[in-house]
Amino acid sequence: MNAYEGSFLNEVEARVEEGEWVKMCMQCGVCAGSCPFGEHWEHSPQKIFMMIRAGKREEVLTSDAMWMCTSCYNCVVRCPRELPITQIMHGLATYAERLGLAPKMQPTRRFSLAFWDNCTRTGRVNELRLVLSVYFRNGFAAGLREFWNMRRIGIGLLLAKRMNPFELFFPHKCEDRDGIQRMLKKAYEIEDRKRGFSK
Amino acid sequence: MKTAAYICGGCGIGERLDTGRLAAIAQREGKMDLVRQHPFLCSTEGVQSIRDDIEKESATHLTIAACSRRAKSEAFSFPGTALARANLREGVIWVRPATDEARETTQEMADDHVRMGCAEVKRMLVPAGNPEAGKNRRILVVGGGISGLTAAIETANTGYEAVIVEKSARLGGWAAELHRRVPDREPFRDPVDTGVAALVDAVSKNPLIRIHLNATLAKTSGAPGRFTAMVATAGGEIAEEVGAIVQATGFTPYDATRLTEFSYGKSPDIVDQAGLEALARKADGAGIRRPSDGGEIRTVVFVQCAGQRDDSGSHLPYCSGFCCATSIKQAMYFKDANPAVDTVVIYTDLRVPGNGEDFYRSAQSKGVTFTKGKVSSVEPDGTVRFRDLILDEEAAIGADLVVLATGQVPNSGVDIDQPEAGNASGAKPISILNLDYRQGKDLPQLRHGFADSHFICFPYETRRTGIYTAGPVRRPMDIAQAAEDATGAALKAIQAVENAQLGRAAHPRSGDLSFPIVRLDGCTQCKRCTVECPFGAIDEDAKGYPVFNESRCRRCGTCMGACPVRVISFENYSVDSVAAQIKAVEIPDETEEKPRILILACENDALPALDMAGAQRLSYSAFVRVVPVRCLGSVNASWITDAINGGYDGVMMMGCKHGDDYQCHFVKGSELAAYRMSKVDDTLKQMALETERVASYEVAITDIERLPILINEYAKTIERIGLSPMKGFA
């Protein structure tokens, strides 16, 4: 009943990165009008912020909107209230993911997870492995088909020496891989404490 | 009367025109006693030569043929003389191409301007000043709220005496009922003290201010400089002599019981903004408790635009402008006492004038929730149902307290056009000023009951000279705006008493010493002047003759235009002085194929626009002859008859926009002119003339590029319908 009372807004303020800015939105709609992806997602930032105020927790956190953000920063530049809209959208995406509410099969979510896994494993992004993991995300047969479709670009990259096939088996690594892992672990701990995830 | 004409040759006039011929015309046709030519008339030496003629030759009536009457008015200022200006620069050489083909028609244009100037000045009298000028310099302030108190203290600070008449038993008005006010200075973050107590204290202690409490105005009579206000108090009537009046009677909150859909009155937990202020004053910084049971308040909902911006016709159609900021302030009462209280403001458009944006931001950072939505109903149990306009769905909130943001209904007294009508809240108003004017007891209203004022140019001016409005009686406003308004109105009132002492007109003809003179033996008591005067300056005596109150007159000449028997005139502007100009123009023979088009141009907007067209060297037809008029309202139908009978081929009338969003400097002048001229068509048809021969135009001062186009189009129309058959009879 009392959805418009601030309980979800308070949750967002406390647990979402840059979430304390949401209350400052004045609902002018400039972000919605500025977004190049506007028609491709379910909710504009303006609507997401209004839904947060209206206490629509489930709908916000399962929305695909924040996963569709391409970080072009058009909205941030134009927002008359100077809200860090892009950061808030990413903050919401992270929060939804951590609660396990994010839409599972959303393509950009899956790419984001693959990317994070790829770069944290060795401390460096391995482009070849990343691209292959994207190609084969929907199974082996679909992967082969995609692989075949892209063969010209692949051969071109090989000939131009922009792609080294041995990276697949002997990837470059950071010098202190363990150090990176320890650093990330610590960061996770701090973040968990700050956002109330650790016990 | 000794007449003198001066032909200037400066600014290119000498090169473009045959000034010798102009001088000869002034001499032979204009029959001027002295005719002088000067190559640079506005130079010190040129002006001195005019002064010499006034002193040594005792010239009293001067025609200066040089630039527009709007230019060089300081150099060509000769008090005690009658002065006419022939506009050879902006009106002739600047609007004509400097080619050999154009030379002849341009010269003819200039010839006619000199003829008109000479004819006009001989019909003018030297204004003698107002014989009934009042000398009283006190200012009466009606109403003791923020507007009235500010007007009084500003008046006193300027050194003038003020008298406050307040209906209730105390000063302070609505602002005294507030717990805190919306901040008026940096950092615009929190509600601040109203400052009313300090203001009341300052006013009460000021030796220049006299205060009548529990008092109303039983009768107000007189004119600027000599008003008499009968103040009705418990102890009987007291006569206050004052020079000008500031009406600061404020507003009444819209009657919330009319908002049945919001259940006002059905539950003590549904209040209007005034009701919440009372609760906040009672709580005084501690948490506000629920009125019904004294319980804790966890959720407050503010319903904006309650009974406002209503297009159904049942409530106020306008935005009152102050209520968004007020709701923000009231939400802060709760948030500042206890941040855990949920405060939801449901608005359709949040409007926070002034520095309200900072205040709005402050409320957002304090956690006040703003929801864009339209409230459909409030249940007596506190359920607020609304449509969320962003999410586009029906929604509801259960509130412990609901605050309705109702609007302001002006306390403007009786609508003089419909004295029996009720105001927006349905109440029947009683007169505030009780003027003993022929046209009604209170100030004329424009829309929604607000007192009429010229919004663009003269906001404090009402349609009653010497009476100024300030605060929400003029338009809806907040405390900060009301204080500024009151300061402006007080200064205008001071101007009015100073002008009245000297017998001079108030704006827009400020400084004009002329006033209407009526030849009563010709008057037929038709009452058109007393009815049509936009400023209620004319009363009627027992026999129905007009009684002019010169100090109330703005010198627009609407009475002169109205008078069917032409008995009203001004010393320096009369039916005769304009008719003489119209007749002075030489009308060429039909065979010459040179039409003559008369332009009657309002001196407030149309004439400056024509002058500026000249300054931009936009050219127009050489067949037009421009006669400036004070207002189209002053145009007497006889001038049109004179022009048509005299052989003019067409008449263009250029006045200001009329209607609710009028731009007429005399409010009703151009509207009355349009009404009068709507009947000209029949007359033209009776004379077997084309209706195109008289045309009216609404012109703004910005129509600089449009006017030459209009003139040229009209000249083409005349070419199409042919020259007037009336030539050669006059």
Chai-1 contact restraints between the chains, C-beta under 6 A:
chainA,res_idxA,chainB,res_idxB,connection_type,confidence,min_distance_angstrom,max_distance_angstrom,comment,restraint_id
A,M1,B,G398,contact,1.0,0.0,6.0,A-B,restraint_1
A,N2,B,I397,contact,1.0,0.0,6.0,A-B,restraint_2
A,N2,B,G398,contact,1.0,0.0,6.0,A-B,restraint_3
A,Y4,B,V344,contact,1.0,0.0,6.0,A-B,restraint_4
A,Y4,B,I397,contact,1.0,0.0,6.0,A-B,restraint_5
A,E5,B,T299,contact,1.0,0.0,6.0,A-B,restraint_6
A,E5,B,D342,contact,1.0,0.0,6.0,A-B,restraint_7
A,G6,B,D342,contact,1.0,0.0,6.0,A-B,restraint_8
A,K23,B,Q364,contact,1.0,0.0,6.0,A-B,restraint_9
A,M24,B,Q364,contact,1.0,0.0,6.0,A-B,restraint_10
A,Q27,B,K372,contact,1.0,0.0,6.0,A-B,restraint_11
A,Q27,B,I390,contact,1.0,0.0,6.0,A-B,restraint_12
A,M50,B,I390,contact,1.0,0.0,6.0,A-B,restraint_13
A,M50,B,L391,contact,1.0,0.0,6.0,A-B,restraint_14
A,R53,B,T369,contact,1.0,0.0,6.0,A-B,restraint_15
